[in-house]
Amino acid sequence: MTTRTPTDRATLAPPEGPRAPEGALTPERIAAARMAFDAEPRNRLMQNAVTQSPLDDVALDRAVVTELDHSYSNLLDDWKVTNQKRSGRCWLFAGLNLLRPGAMRAMRLETFEFSQNHLLFWDKLEKANYFLEAMIELAERPIDDRTLHYLLHRPIDDGGQWNMFVNLVRKHGLVPQAAMPETESSSNTGRMNDLLCHTLRDGARELRTLQAQGASPVELRAAKDARVERVYRMLSIHLGTPPERFDWQWNDKDGAFHRDGSLTPQAFAERYVTLPIEDYVCLVHDPRPESPMGRTFTVEYLGNVAGGEPVVYLNGEIALMKSLASEVIQSGEPVWFGCDVGKMLRRDLGLWDARLFDYEAVYGFDFELDKADRLRYGHAMMTHAMLFTGVDLVEGRPRRWRVENSWGEDGGRKGFYAMNDSWFDEHMLEIAVHRDRLPDALRAALDAEPIRLPAWDPMGSLA
């Protein structure tokens, strides 16, 4: 018998395949992950559950649900909710809903809505002009410039911020819903927005081409104005033409007849906006170190009205935000706010709670990003604006907040939602509050030059 040496065996072995690139997902690593999954019986149980049922049904914490209560120690009048339908106009709805109770009291009406379509029209037109002005300003930058690339990604959208709402009311006034009612496109904005983005990107290309050919500032603005006229035409086709004047008369809740005659939108706003909204500031909670507490900051190219007030945030502690919101509600006024709405939300129950879903129990590990890191790493941003219309206080501390949403009456209690205070800590980002309610130090901070954050900062997102 011939005996082979170890050297002989090595020589007869099949040659090794190509070495896996550093960091590649190898068959060995996949096999190890599978073995680890199979070794834990709970994983198979969760697999069986989640493959047959929605994840949130499996992860829903019944203990949180059974504590749900829609009663509040401080509750404002119970009017009907509005419905933004398939549009991103929540910030406009929330702003107009904030003004609605005062108008209803002034006109002695049980129900009333301002025209959301009216402000949508002017917001779109103003945003188109604002975007094209930015394209002129950035015309000499390369096409792959980060700011330019960010602005071109979505030239126009439905969302907005508090200062943008104030700009629109100040410049274009308000009208009752009957004077400019909803249209198919105002309630379903997707196709209209897509075509508006197309013509605005085409406008950006045109302006950059003219700039490269040596066009003068006068020639660039003439081209911009022609593009804005196209946008006006598109908006008029989709949304209708905003009234310059309208006749306003009504019967109040006691049946008495009133007539105001012919009014401009600006005159109507002056008569029936009872809150000094120009004196309101956006108090935010941004715990990132790059946004120091007690300072104002703004985001480049965040706005809607060229020459209007910029979007300015005042950064404060979450406890102050709660205290001021509670104080305003107790005074009888709703509170406009912005948040990251989709986190820990159950729409059918109308409930937010920081521990509503126990995802850790499903997957067997923790999700560890805190609020600052969720903002820093792209897992949090402003996504929705609503109203606080109630708060449940226990020994002076908020336990639960009542929210007027603008998603119609299907969710929650006829469209009103409950926000447990734990959720406020984690996912609330801003409230609009009168500057006189701020502590002296923060009120003084409003006079300082705001810190400028880049256009792509998460605080530049539109609610």
SENU-623051 format. One line per field, with one value per residue (C-alpha): residue in three letters; x, y, z. Coordinates in nm, 2 decimals. Layout:
residuo	[ALA  ...];
X	[X  ...];
Y	[Y  ...];
Z	[Z  ...];
//
This chain:
residuo	[MET  THR  THR  ARG  THR  PRO  THR  ASP  ARG  ALA  THR  LEU  ALA  PRO  PRO  GLU  GLY  PRO  ARG  ALA  PRO  GLU  GLY  ALA  LEU  THR  PRO  GLU  ARG  ILE  ALA  ALA  ALA  ARG  MET  ALA  PHE  ASP  ALA  GLU  PRO  ARG  ASN  ARG  LEU  MET  GLN  ASN  ALA  VAL  THR  GLN  SER  PRO  LEU  ASP  ASP  VAL  ALA  LEU  ASP  ARG  ALA  VAL  VAL  THR  GLU  LEU  ASP  HIS  SER  TYR  SER  ASN  LEU  LEU  ASP  ASP  TRP  LYS  VAL  THR  ASN  GLN  LYS  ARG  SER  GLY  ARG  CYS  TRP  LEU  PHE  ALA  GLY  LEU  ASN  LEU  LEU  ARG  PRO  GLY  ALA  MET  ARG  ALA  MET  ARG  LEU  GLU  THR  PHE  GLU  PHE  SER  GLN  ASN  HIS  LEU  LEU  PHE  TRP  ASP  LYS  LEU  GLU  LYS  ALA  ASN  TYR  PHE  LEU  GLU  ALA  MET  ILE  GLU  LEU  ALA  GLU  ARG  PRO  ILE  ASP  ASP  ARG  THR  LEU  HIS  TYR  LEU  LEU  HIS  ARG  PRO  ILE  ASP  ASP  GLY  GLY  GLN  TRP  ASN  MET  PHE  VAL  ASN  LEU  VAL  ARG  LYS  HIS  GLY  LEU  VAL  PRO  GLN  ALA  ALA  MET  PRO  GLU  THR  GLU  SER  SER  SER  ASN  THR  GLY  ARG  MET  ASN  ASP  LEU  LEU  CYS  HIS  THR  LEU  ARG  ASP  GLY  ALA  ARG  GLU  LEU  ARG  THR  LEU  GLN  ALA  GLN  GLY  ALA  SER  PRO  VAL  GLU  LEU  ARG  ALA  ALA  LYS  ASP  ALA  ARG  VAL  GLU  ARG  VAL  TYR  ARG  MET  LEU  SER  ILE  HIS  LEU  GLY  THR  PRO  PRO  GLU  ARG  PHE  ASP  TRP  GLN  TRP  ASN  ASP  LYS  ASP  GLY  ALA  PHE  HIS  ARG  ASP  GLY  SER  LEU  THR  PRO  GLN  ALA  PHE  ALA  GLU  ARG  TYR  VAL  THR  LEU  PRO  ILE  GLU  ASP  TYR  VAL  CYS  LEU  VAL  HIS  ASP  PRO  ARG  PRO  GLU  SER  PRO  MET  GLY  ARG  THR  PHE  THR  VAL  GLU  TYR  LEU  GLY  ASN  VAL  ALA  GLY  GLY  GLU  PRO  VAL  VAL  TYR  LEU  ASN  GLY  GLU  ILE  ALA  LEU  MET  LYS  SER  LEU  ALA  SER  GLU  VAL  ILE  GLN  SER  GLY  GLU  PRO  VAL  TRP  PHE  GLY  CYS  ASP  VAL  GLY  LYS  MET  LEU  ARG  ARG  ASP  LEU  GLY  LEU  TRP  ASP  ALA  ARG  LEU  PHE  ASP  TYR  GLU  ALA  VAL  TYR  GLY  PHE  ASP  PHE  GLU  LEU  ASP  LYS  ALA  ASP  ARG  LEU  ARG  TYR  GLY  HIS  ALA  MET  MET  THR  HIS  ALA  MET  LEU  PHE  THR  GLY  VAL  ASP  LEU  VAL  GLU  GLY  ARG  PRO  ARG  ARG  TRP  ARG  VAL  GLU  ASN  SER  TRP  GLY  GLU  ASP  GLY  GLY  ARG  LYS  GLY  PHE  TYR  ALA  MET  ASN  ASP  SER  TRP  PHE  ASP  GLU  HIS  MET  LEU  GLU  ILE  ALA  VAL  HIS  ARG  ASP  ARG  LEU  PRO  ASP  ALA  LEU  ARG  ALA  ALA  LEU  ASP  ALA  GLU  PRO  ILE  ARG  LEU  PRO  ALA  TRP  ASP  PRO  MET  GLY  SER  LEU  ALA];
X	[0.00  0.13  0.12  0.05  0.22  0.03  0.20  0.06  -0.30  -0.27  -0.16  -0.46  -0.72  -0.94  -0.81  -0.97  -1.22  -1.17  -1.14  -1.45  -1.41  -1.36  -1.70  -1.89  -2.19  -2.06  -2.24  -2.09  -2.23  -2.57  -2.56  -2.46  -2.76  -2.99  -2.86  -2.90  -3.26  -3.35  -3.19  -3.45  -3.80  -3.96  -3.84  -4.05  -4.35  -4.31  -4.26  -4.58  -4.77  -4.62  -4.65  -5.03  -5.11  -5.00  -4.70  -4.87  -5.15  -4.89  -4.68  -4.97  -4.94  -5.28  -5.19  -5.15  -5.47  -5.68  -5.57  -5.70  -5.95  -6.09  -6.18  -5.99  -5.97  -5.95  -6.15  -6.23  -6.56  -6.63  -6.67  -6.64  -6.30  -6.20  -6.07  -5.76  -5.83  -5.54  -5.33  -5.05  -5.22  -5.22  -5.04  -5.30  -5.59  -5.43  -5.37  -5.73  -5.87  -5.69  -5.86  -6.20  -6.33  -6.28  -6.46  -6.74  -6.78  -6.76  -7.03  -7.23  -7.21  -7.21  -7.00  -6.77  -6.47  -6.23  -6.14  -5.84  -5.83  -5.79  -5.47  -5.35  -5.37  -5.17  -4.92  -4.85  -4.80  -4.58  -4.37  -4.32  -4.20  -3.98  -3.82  -3.75  -3.59  -3.36  -3.28  -3.16  -2.96  -2.79  -2.77  -2.39  -2.35  -2.27  -2.57  -2.45  -2.42  -2.58  -2.82  -2.93  -2.97  -3.19  -3.41  -3.46  -3.55  -3.90  -3.95  -4.30  -4.51  -4.82  -4.64  -4.55  -4.46  -4.62  -4.44  -4.54  -4.91  -4.88  -4.72  -5.01  -5.28  -5.11  -5.06  -5.36  -5.62  -5.89  -6.23  -6.51  -6.51  -6.82  -6.63  -6.36  -6.47  -6.27  -6.20  -6.09  -5.72  -5.73  -5.84  -5.61  -5.30  -5.06  -5.10  -5.11  -4.80  -4.61  -4.69  -4.60  -4.27  -4.21  -4.27  -4.06  -3.76  -3.80  -3.79  -3.48  -3.32  -3.42  -3.29  -2.95  -2.92  -3.00  -2.74  -2.48  -2.55  -2.49  -2.85  -2.90  -3.09  -3.38  -3.39  -3.37  -3.66  -3.87  -3.82  -3.91  -4.23  -4.34  -4.29  -4.49  -4.77  -4.77  -4.80  -5.09  -5.27  -5.22  -5.34  -5.65  -5.73  -5.69  -5.81  -6.03  -5.95  -5.93  -6.20  -6.08  -6.41  -6.71  -7.05  -7.08  -7.40  -7.52  -7.78  -7.63  -7.71  -8.02  -8.15  -8.07  -7.96  -7.64  -7.49  -7.13  -7.17  -6.88  -6.55  -6.19  -6.01  -5.79  -6.09  -6.25  -5.93  -5.90  -6.26  -6.27  -5.92  -5.93  -5.58  -5.27  -5.09  -4.81  -4.70  -4.67  -4.34  -4.24  -4.10  -3.93  -3.75  -3.44  -3.21  -2.91  -2.59  -2.58  -2.91  -2.83  -3.11  -3.22  -3.12  -3.31  -3.22  -3.35  -3.30  -3.17  -3.43  -3.71  -4.00  -4.29  -4.33  -4.03  -3.99  -4.21  -4.11  -3.85  -3.91  -3.74  -3.74  -3.67  -3.52  -3.64  -3.68  -3.96  -4.09  -4.14  -4.32  -4.56  -4.61  -4.69  -4.92  -5.11  -5.13  -5.27  -5.54  -5.64  -5.69  -5.94  -5.73  -5.62  -5.25  -5.10  -4.82  -4.60  -4.47  -4.34  -4.69  -4.63  -4.44  -4.63  -4.97  -5.28  -5.52  -5.84  -5.80  -5.68  -5.39  -5.03  -4.81  -4.43  -4.47  -4.78  -4.60  -4.36  -4.14  -3.85  -4.06  -4.12  -3.76  -3.58  -3.36  -3.39  -3.43  -3.19  -3.19  -3.29  -3.47  -3.15  -3.00  -3.33  -3.31  -2.93  -2.96  -3.27  -3.53  -3.73  -3.86  -4.16  -4.43  -4.77  -4.94  -5.25  -5.42  -5.42  -5.78  -5.76  -5.53  -5.58  -5.39  -5.31  -5.18  -5.08  -4.89  -5.01  -5.11  -5.28  -5.35  -5.65  -5.57  -5.79  -5.67  -5.76  -5.80  -6.18  -6.40  -6.30  -6.01  -6.02  -6.33  -6.49  -6.15  -6.02  -5.72  -5.55  -5.18  -5.03  -4.77  -4.49  -4.53  -4.51  -4.15  -4.03  -4.20  -4.33  -4.12  -4.29  -4.58  -4.68  -4.72  -4.76  -4.42  -4.55  -4.59  -4.22  -3.98  -3.78  -3.46  -3.62  -3.81  -3.48  -3.33  -3.57  -3.36  -3.05  -2.94  -3.06  -2.82  -2.84  -2.88  -2.84  -3.14  -3.13  -3.14  -3.43  -3.57  -3.63  -3.90  -4.25  -4.54];
Y	[0.00  0.34  0.60  0.96  1.24  1.55  1.73  1.48  1.52  1.90  1.86  1.63  1.86  2.07  2.42  2.70  2.93  3.30  3.47  3.66  4.04  4.20  4.26  4.04  3.84  3.49  3.16  3.09  3.41  3.34  2.98  3.12  3.37  3.09  2.87  3.15  3.21  2.84  2.81  3.04  2.89  3.24  3.34  3.07  3.17  3.53  3.42  3.23  3.53  3.80  3.61  3.57  3.90  4.27  4.34  4.61  4.38  4.13  4.40  4.60  4.64  4.56  4.71  5.05  5.01  4.92  5.25  5.46  5.72  6.01  6.22  6.54  6.77  7.07  7.04  7.30  7.31  7.00  7.10  6.87  6.77  6.86  6.63  6.70  6.38  6.27  6.59  6.71  7.03  6.94  7.26  7.47  7.28  7.31  7.68  7.74  7.52  7.73  8.04  7.87  7.90  8.27  8.32  8.10  8.31  8.63  8.52  8.32  8.00  7.64  7.53  7.70  7.64  7.87  7.77  7.55  7.54  7.92  7.91  7.60  7.80  8.09  7.86  7.67  7.99  8.16  7.84  7.83  8.18  8.12  7.81  7.99  8.28  8.02  7.88  8.22  8.26  7.92  7.93  7.94  7.64  7.30  7.08  6.83  7.09  6.95  7.24  7.26  6.88  6.89  7.17  7.00  6.67  6.82  7.17  7.20  7.00  7.04  7.07  7.38  7.55  7.80  8.11  8.01  8.00  8.34  8.47  8.35  8.49  8.83  8.86  8.68  8.69  8.43  8.34  8.11  7.76  7.85  8.12  7.88  7.52  7.20  7.05  6.71  6.82  7.01  6.69  6.46  6.66  6.39  6.43  6.81  6.82  6.59  6.82  7.13  6.97  6.90  7.26  7.40  7.17  7.28  7.63  7.56  7.43  7.73  7.98  7.80  7.79  8.16  8.23  8.03  8.23  8.56  8.67  8.98  8.98  9.15  8.88  8.61  8.75  8.79  8.42  8.35  8.56  8.38  8.04  8.17  8.26  7.89  7.78  8.02  7.87  7.52  7.60  7.78  7.48  7.24  7.45  7.73  8.10  8.27  8.54  8.90  8.99  8.79  8.85  8.72  8.67  8.41  8.30  8.26  7.97  8.15  8.21  8.58  8.70  8.90  9.05  9.19  9.27  9.25  9.18  9.12  8.81  9.05  9.24  8.91  8.80  9.13  9.11  8.74  8.64  8.71  8.58  8.80  8.52  8.75  8.76  8.38  8.21  7.85  7.69  7.36  7.08  6.98  6.80  6.78  6.96  7.15  7.32  7.48  7.53  7.89  7.99  8.06  7.88  7.88  7.65  7.77  7.80  7.70  7.93  8.01  8.38  8.57  8.88  8.72  8.63  8.35  8.03  8.08  7.82  7.89  7.59  7.51  7.22  6.98  7.06  7.42  7.32  7.11  7.38  7.65  7.42  7.33  7.70  7.80  7.53  7.62  7.98  7.85  7.85  7.55  7.50  7.44  7.18  6.97  6.62  6.30  6.16  5.80  5.67  5.46  5.55  5.33  5.52  5.31  5.37  5.73  5.67  5.77  5.63  5.59  5.22  5.14  4.86  4.62  4.56  4.45  4.15  4.06  4.08  4.00  4.31  4.68  4.98  5.22  5.55  5.84  6.15  6.34  6.04  5.98  6.33  6.30  5.97  6.03  5.84  6.14  6.47  6.69  6.51  6.64  6.94  6.93  7.11  7.04  7.10  6.95  6.83  6.59  6.73  6.53  6.74  7.00  6.76  6.66  6.29  6.29  6.54  6.57  6.62  6.75  6.59  6.66  6.31  6.30  6.12  5.76  5.74  5.78  5.94  6.10  6.22  6.34  6.15  6.09  6.15  6.00  6.23  5.97  6.02  6.40  6.36  6.14  6.26  6.62  6.88  7.22  7.44  7.79  8.01  8.39  8.54  8.71  8.36  8.28  8.32  8.65  8.48  8.30  8.61  8.80  8.52  8.61  8.92  8.72  8.63  8.28  7.99  7.88  7.51  7.36  7.31  6.93  6.95  6.74  7.05  7.18  6.92  7.03  6.93];
Z	[0.00  -0.09  0.19  0.10  0.30  0.41  0.12  -0.12  0.01  -0.02  -0.38  -0.46  -0.30  -0.54  -0.59  -0.38  -0.55  -0.57  -0.23  -0.13  -0.13  0.21  0.38  0.13  0.26  0.23  0.23  0.57  0.72  0.57  0.72  1.06  1.05  0.96  1.24  1.49  1.37  1.40  1.74  1.90  1.91  1.95  1.61  1.45  1.65  1.54  1.18  1.19  1.34  1.12  0.79  0.86  1.03  1.00  1.21  1.42  1.51  1.65  1.82  1.97  2.34  2.48  2.82  2.65  2.45  2.76  2.93  2.64  2.76  2.56  2.86  2.94  3.23  2.99  2.67  2.41  2.21  2.02  1.65  1.36  1.21  0.86  0.59  0.37  0.18  -0.06  -0.02  0.21  0.32  0.69  0.79  0.60  0.76  1.10  1.06  0.93  1.20  1.46  1.32  1.28  1.65  1.66  1.33  1.44  1.76  1.56  1.32  1.58  1.37  1.49  1.20  0.95  0.73  0.56  0.20  0.22  -0.16  -0.17  0.03  -0.16  -0.49  -0.35  -0.18  -0.50  -0.70  -0.44  -0.40  -0.78  -0.78  -0.47  -0.64  -0.96  -0.77  -0.61  -0.95  -1.06  -0.75  -0.79  -1.17  -1.18  -0.95  -1.11  -1.17  -0.91  -0.64  -0.32  -0.25  -0.62  -0.63  -0.32  -0.45  -0.78  -0.62  -0.53  -0.66  -0.52  -0.27  -0.05  0.28  0.48  0.81  1.04  0.91  0.56  0.67  0.82  0.49  0.29  0.52  0.54  0.16  0.01  0.29  0.34  0.20  0.32  0.17  -0.04  -0.22  -0.34  -0.28  -0.31  -0.65  -0.76  -0.77  -0.43  -0.27  -0.47  -0.55  -0.68  -1.06  -1.04  -0.83  -1.07  -1.37  -1.17  -1.08  -1.45  -1.56  -1.28  -1.35  -1.72  -1.59  -1.40  -1.71  -1.91  -1.65  -1.63  -2.01  -2.03  -1.75  -1.94  -2.25  -2.07  -2.01  -1.80  -1.47  -1.65  -1.91  -1.65  -1.45  -1.77  -1.84  -1.48  -1.49  -1.81  -1.63  -1.33  -1.57  -1.69  -1.33  -1.27  -1.58  -1.45  -1.10  -1.24  -1.45  -1.15  -0.86  -1.01  -1.01  -0.67  -0.62  -0.61  -0.43  -0.31  -0.15  0.21  0.40  0.64  0.90  1.24  1.48  1.61  1.26  1.24  0.90  0.84  0.53  0.49  0.12  -0.12  0.05  -0.07  0.08  0.27  0.42  0.52  0.70  0.88  1.00  1.10  1.21  1.58  1.67  1.62  1.42  1.31  1.68  1.70  1.69  1.63  1.94  1.85  2.03  1.84  2.09  1.84  1.96  1.63  1.73  2.06  2.31  2.35  2.00  1.68  1.36  1.00  0.70  0.37  0.09  0.32  0.25  0.01  -0.04  -0.19  0.04  0.31  0.66  0.68  0.86  1.20  1.48  1.84  2.01  2.37  2.61  2.57  2.92  2.82  2.51  2.72  2.98  2.72  2.52  2.83  2.94  2.60  2.60  2.96  2.83  2.58  2.26  2.05  1.97  1.62  1.63  1.41  1.47  1.32  1.29  1.17  1.47  1.72  1.58  1.56  1.33  1.40  1.77  1.73  1.96  1.99  2.27  2.28  2.37  2.16  1.97  2.13  1.83  2.05  2.16  1.80  1.68  2.00  2.01  2.09  1.86  2.02  1.83  2.06  1.94  1.85  1.66  1.48  1.34  1.27  1.09  0.89  1.09  1.21  1.05  1.06  0.87  0.99  1.16  1.37  1.66  2.03  2.16  2.50  2.77  3.07  3.37  3.68  3.97  3.71  3.48  3.14  3.11  2.77  2.49  2.27  1.90  1.62  1.31  0.95  0.82  0.83  1.09  1.04  1.28  1.66  1.81  1.50  1.39  1.73  1.85  2.19  2.24  2.55  2.71  2.65  2.28  2.31  2.45  2.17  1.85  1.91  1.72  1.73  1.85  1.74  2.05  2.11  2.18  2.50  2.66  2.63  2.92  2.90  2.80  2.50  2.40  2.39  2.18  1.90  1.83  1.76  1.41  1.34  1.29  0.92  0.86  0.51  0.29  0.34  0.72  0.86  1.03  0.68  0.61  0.54  0.76];
//
